[in-house]
């Protein structure tokens, strides 16, 4: 090549580089949302343009010195390579994103980097490494204020668990995630539309999980919930609902209805993702196969493979697809192609079994490590708590001794009360007919014992009057006092007090209280209904204004609480 031509060629490449740089600079003037749209628009159709948009995103962030946005640009490049199944480049970009996040102490972005790394490892069909990265990410995510990254990590773990056959554990995570997103408050980022979209996806995964364990009723339940969340205008959510219903129909062997729903779903919200198109071809192919239309199944499945270039790292996930295609070729008589895809099925099955085994081994290793960690923690806690337990034991022993002492006192007191009760019963047995002399309290200090100034006739009049009032049970009235009693028997309170002091050896109030308590003792013994009264009601019935006054005088006269007396009377009645 001549020198002139070499110079022209050099200038051509220089100009191309210049204009490419100019495009990136121009793109960086746009908003982050607009640049992001460009990344997503070209991610599957034009790799250079998609990467250029991601570089523009980084350039804009660098100009604004926005480290979080710069990390988003770096992770966008990783996402582009993941989407294009360029796993080695994706791995390099993941390492770059993680290093950037750690260098700038971006806590959320560190979690996001590990999440990206797990996606990269799934591209390599290395589920155990993916789980290991997610295990690093989860405790970091749990320390963050928001729930986005934590739930994203948990969802990813549930996906891997389900893929490996650990469906029940996946369901537990999915339900927990749904509960969190349902209760999470709305804000400018977490809008009602965002929440609806997240819940639709989560309910669709949950429905699929229940189909995995052959619980169609539960799957239908969650499909119904999805239908209440969306409107006919929600094209992408409608697509999800149709796919969920189609899978339920397929499970129930209603293949025509399944195919109808899969076809309707394929016409809505086309994400323009080759892998999604391949999955849809598989769904339509298995529905046609279920109908017995093997030719249609074969053509649909083969078309999906022709349109999608399966990478070696993806072969481990293609076993079901190859098996169905092999069977479709067999049923249409093409045994050569059937054998070809059956061989691929055998190879991919062993590859997929390897992936599942890695996941199970990884989760089992985690369980063992967790168990060992718990044992160490328990041993440490045991040592720390030993002294505390010793003190606790000593304290408990002292409390037990105190309780035993209290119990002993209670027992002794009970025995004393029982003895007092027996004495009271004996007094009742030996009492006179009127039963008002069971209790006969004598006061040591009397108000006025000298009755020399009280005429004998007046003295007899007072005593007869008192007996008459006793028979009338006037003492049960709350109005019963020395003034009213004196008035009723036509005397004065001084004479009344002197006669009671002299004749009964007690003051007026003691005289009335003894009458009331004697009456109460007998009536409680003989009247079942009276025994059912409350202490307050009994007190009012026998002339006291309060239960406290009644209890005070009852115990003073009998040595027993009214409640104990009632209980013992019930036992012998």
LINSUL-V589570 format. One record per backbone hydrogen bond with DSSP energy under -0.5 kcal/mol. NH is the residue of the N-H (numbers start at 1). CO is the residue of the C=O. If there is no record, write none. Layout:
# LINSUL-V589570
nh=NH co=CO
nh=NH co=CO
This chain:
# LINSUL-V589570
nh=6 co=2
nh=7 co=3
nh=8 co=4
nh=9 co=5
nh=10 co=6
nh=11 co=7
nh=12 co=8
nh=13 co=9
nh=14 co=10
nh=15 co=11
nh=16 co=12
nh=17 co=13
nh=18 co=14
nh=19 co=15
nh=20 co=16
nh=21 co=17
nh=22 co=18
nh=23 co=19
nh=24 co=20
nh=25 co=21
nh=26 co=22
nh=27 co=23
nh=28 co=24
nh=29 co=26
nh=30 co=27
nh=35 co=31
nh=36 co=32
nh=37 co=33
nh=38 co=34
nh=39 co=35
nh=40 co=36
nh=41 co=37
nh=42 co=38
nh=43 co=39
nh=46 co=42
nh=50 co=46
nh=51 co=47
nh=52 co=48
nh=53 co=49
nh=54 co=50
nh=55 co=51
nh=56 co=52
nh=57 co=53
nh=58 co=54
nh=59 co=55
nh=60 co=56
nh=61 co=57
nh=62 co=58
nh=63 co=59
nh=64 co=60
nh=65 co=61
nh=65 co=62
nh=66 co=61
nh=67 co=65
nh=70 co=66
nh=71 co=67
nh=72 co=68
nh=73 co=69
nh=74 co=70
nh=75 co=71
nh=76 co=72
nh=77 co=73
nh=78 co=74
nh=79 co=75
nh=80 co=76
nh=81 co=77
nh=82 co=78
nh=83 co=79
nh=84 co=80
nh=85 co=82
nh=86 co=81
nh=87 co=85
nh=90 co=86
nh=91 co=87
nh=92 co=88
nh=93 co=89
nh=94 co=90
nh=95 co=91
nh=96 co=92
nh=97 co=93
nh=98 co=94
nh=99 co=95
nh=100 co=96
nh=101 co=97
nh=102 co=98
nh=103 co=99
nh=104 co=100
nh=105 co=102
nh=106 co=101
nh=107 co=105
nh=110 co=106
nh=111 co=107
nh=112 co=108
nh=113 co=109
nh=114 co=110
nh=115 co=111
nh=116 co=112
nh=117 co=113
nh=118 co=114
nh=119 co=115
nh=120 co=116
nh=121 co=117
nh=122 co=118
nh=123 co=119
nh=124 co=120
nh=125 co=122
nh=126 co=121
nh=127 co=125
nh=130 co=126
nh=131 co=127
nh=132 co=128
nh=133 co=129
nh=134 co=130
nh=135 co=131
nh=136 co=132
nh=137 co=133
nh=138 co=134
nh=139 co=135
nh=140 co=136
nh=141 co=137
nh=142 co=138
nh=143 co=139
nh=143 co=140
nh=144 co=141
nh=151 co=147
nh=152 co=148
nh=153 co=149
nh=154 co=150
nh=155 co=151
nh=156 co=152
nh=157 co=153
nh=158 co=154
nh=159 co=155
nh=160 co=156
nh=161 co=157
nh=162 co=158
nh=163 co=159
nh=164 co=160
nh=165 co=162
nh=166 co=161
nh=167 co=165
nh=170 co=166
nh=171 co=167
nh=172 co=168
nh=173 co=169
nh=174 co=170
nh=175 co=171
nh=176 co=172
nh=177 co=173
nh=178 co=174
nh=179 co=175
nh=180 co=176
nh=181 co=177
nh=182 co=178
nh=183 co=179
nh=184 co=180
nh=187 co=190
nh=191 co=189
nh=195 co=191
nh=196 co=192
nh=197 co=193
nh=198 co=194
nh=199 co=195
nh=200 co=196
nh=201 co=197
nh=202 co=198
nh=203 co=199
nh=204 co=200
nh=205 co=201
nh=206 co=202
nh=207 co=203
nh=208 co=204
nh=209 co=205
nh=210 co=206
nh=211 co=207
nh=212 co=208
nh=213 co=209
nh=214 co=211
nh=215 co=210
nh=219 co=215
nh=220 co=216
nh=221 co=217
nh=222 co=218
nh=223 co=219
nh=224 co=220
nh=225 co=221
nh=226 co=222
nh=227 co=223
nh=228 co=224
nh=229 co=225
nh=229 co=226
nh=230 co=226
nh=234 co=231
nh=235 co=233
nh=238 co=234
nh=239 co=235
nh=240 co=236
nh=241 co=237
nh=242 co=238
nh=243 co=239
nh=244 co=240
nh=245 co=241
nh=246 co=242
nh=247 co=243
nh=248 co=244
nh=249 co=245
nh=250 co=246
nh=251 co=247
nh=252 co=248
nh=253 co=250
nh=254 co=249
nh=255 co=253
nh=258 co=254
nh=259 co=255
nh=260 co=256
nh=261 co=257
nh=262 co=258
nh=263 co=259
nh=264 co=260
nh=265 co=261
nh=266 co=262
nh=267 co=263
nh=267 co=264
nh=268 co=265
nh=271 co=269
nh=274 co=272
nh=277 co=273
nh=278 co=274
nh=279 co=275
nh=280 co=276
nh=281 co=277
nh=282 co=278
nh=283 co=279
nh=284 co=280
nh=285 co=281
nh=286 co=282
nh=287 co=283
nh=288 co=284
nh=289 co=285
nh=290 co=286
nh=291 co=287
nh=292 co=288
nh=292 co=289
nh=293 co=288
nh=294 co=292
nh=297 co=293
nh=298 co=294
nh=299 co=295
nh=300 co=296
nh=301 co=297
nh=302 co=298
nh=303 co=299
nh=304 co=300
nh=305 co=301
nh=306 co=302
nh=307 co=303
nh=308 co=304
nh=310 co=308
nh=314 co=311
nh=315 co=311
nh=315 co=312
nh=317 co=314
nh=318 co=315
nh=322 co=318
nh=323 co=319
nh=324 co=320
nh=325 co=321
nh=326 co=322
nh=327 co=323
nh=328 co=324
nh=329 co=325
nh=330 co=326
nh=331 co=327
nh=332 co=328
nh=333 co=330
nh=334 co=329
nh=335 co=333
nh=338 co=334
nh=339 co=335
nh=340 co=336
nh=341 co=337
nh=342 co=338
nh=343 co=339
nh=344 co=340
nh=345 co=341
nh=346 co=342
nh=347 co=343
nh=348 co=344
nh=349 co=345
nh=350 co=346
nh=351 co=347
nh=352 co=348
nh=353 co=349
nh=354 co=350
nh=355 co=351
nh=356 co=352
nh=357 co=353
nh=358 co=354
nh=359 co=355
nh=360 co=356
nh=361 co=357
nh=362 co=358
nh=363 co=359
nh=364 co=360
nh=365 co=361
nh=366 co=362
nh=367 co=363
nh=368 co=364
nh=369 co=365
nh=370 co=366
nh=371 co=367
nh=372 co=368
nh=373 co=369
nh=374 co=370
nh=375 co=371
nh=376 co=372
nh=377 co=373
nh=378 co=374
nh=379 co=375
nh=380 co=376
nh=381 co=377
nh=382 co=378
nh=383 co=379
nh=384 co=380
nh=385 co=381
nh=386 co=382
nh=386 co=383
nh=387 co=383
nh=388 co=384
nh=389 co=385
nh=390 co=386
nh=391 co=387
nh=392 co=388
nh=393 co=389
nh=394 co=390
nh=395 co=391
nh=396 co=392
nh=397 co=393
nh=398 co=394
nh=399 co=395
nh=400 co=396
nh=401 co=397
nh=402 co=398
nh=403 co=399
nh=404 co=400
nh=405 co=401
nh=406 co=402
nh=407 co=403
nh=408 co=404
nh=409 co=405
nh=410 co=406
nh=411 co=407
nh=412 co=408
nh=413 co=409
nh=414 co=410
nh=415 co=411
nh=416 co=412
nh=417 co=413
nh=418 co=414
nh=419 co=415
nh=420 co=416
nh=421 co=417
nh=422 co=418
nh=423 co=419
nh=424 co=420
nh=425 co=421
nh=426 co=422
nh=427 co=423
nh=428 co=424
nh=429 co=425
nh=430 co=426
nh=431 co=427
nh=431 co=428
nh=435 co=432
nh=440 co=438
nh=443 co=505
nh=446 co=444
nh=454 co=451
nh=455 co=453
nh=459 co=455
nh=460 co=456
nh=461 co=457
nh=462 co=458
nh=463 co=459
nh=464 co=460
nh=465 co=461
nh=466 co=462
nh=467 co=463
nh=468 co=464
nh=469 co=465
nh=470 co=466
nh=471 co=467
nh=472 co=468
nh=473 co=470
nh=474 co=469
nh=476 co=473
nh=477 co=474
nh=480 co=477
nh=481 co=479
nh=485 co=481
nh=486 co=482
nh=487 co=483
nh=488 co=484
nh=489 co=485
nh=490 co=487
nh=491 co=486
nh=496 co=492
nh=497 co=493
nh=498 co=494
nh=499 co=495
nh=500 co=496
nh=501 co=497
nh=502 co=498
nh=503 co=499
nh=504 co=500
nh=505 co=500
nh=505 co=501
nh=506 co=500
nh=511 co=507
nh=512 co=508
nh=513 co=509
nh=514 co=510
nh=515 co=511
nh=516 co=512
nh=517 co=513
nh=518 co=514
nh=519 co=515
nh=520 co=516
nh=521 co=517
nh=522 co=518
nh=523 co=519
nh=524 co=520
nh=525 co=521
nh=526 co=522
nh=527 co=523
nh=528 co=526
nh=531 co=527
nh=532 co=528
nh=532 co=529
nh=533 co=530
nh=538 co=534
nh=539 co=535
nh=540 co=536
nh=541 co=537
nh=542 co=538
nh=543 co=540
nh=544 co=539
nh=550 co=546
nh=551 co=547
nh=552 co=548
nh=553 co=549
nh=554 co=550
nh=555 co=551
nh=556 co=552
nh=557 co=553
nh=558 co=554
nh=559 co=555
nh=560 co=554
nh=565 co=561
nh=566 co=562
nh=567 co=563
nh=568 co=564
nh=569 co=565
nh=570 co=566
nh=571 co=567
nh=572 co=568
nh=573 co=569
